[in-house]
Amino acid sequence: MGSNAGSPTSSSAAALGGRLLQLVGDRDAARLSCEVSRVCAELHPTGGRPVYGDVLAWVVDATVGVVVARLGGAGPEETLVLDVRFAEGRYVDGDALPASERWVLRTVSAFLAEDLVEEERSLTAAEQFDITLRAEILADALIWLDFVLDVDLPDPPDMATAQEG
């Protein structure tokens, strides 16, 4: 699943991603803003700090991992498709979203579909955006991950039971 299957995310990227996610969960906007700004501004981090692209890849891959763990993965010759809806049930028009949210939606969708070319293109593009958009993308990706961790989803259907009904 996801582009990290061939090259695992570094433990430092996972640790930083986890710390950022904790700040989102704690609703600590001030510390989150400082940390996200630092990750996005440091093109060549020192002291073992991970690069922006590695942290972002970890967040997206973690989001996909949670979705698959909660809803189940695609079967043979199947593809998972991400449809996002508003609380009242209307579909979200991905093209109408702000650029950062559109990036998250498309990238998570690419990871779910295991579209390696699109995954790589999307992650590479994110690293080239200006610092403001990079920060917005990372913050939005963290918010999505926090949301999927907290959302009340039903357990995946039992395949034997689903086939009987």
Salt bridges, closest charged atoms under 4 A:
ASP28 OD2 - ARG31 NH1 3.61
GLU35 OE1 - ARG19 NH2 3.37
GLU35 OE2 - ARG38 NH2 2.82
GLU35 OE1 - ARG49 NH2 3.99
GLU42 OE1 - ARG49 NE 3.18
GLU88 OE2 - ARG90 NE 2.73
ASP95 OD1 - ARG106 NH2 2.44
GLU118 OE2 - ARG121 NH2 2.62
ASP146 OD2 - ARG27 NH1 3.16
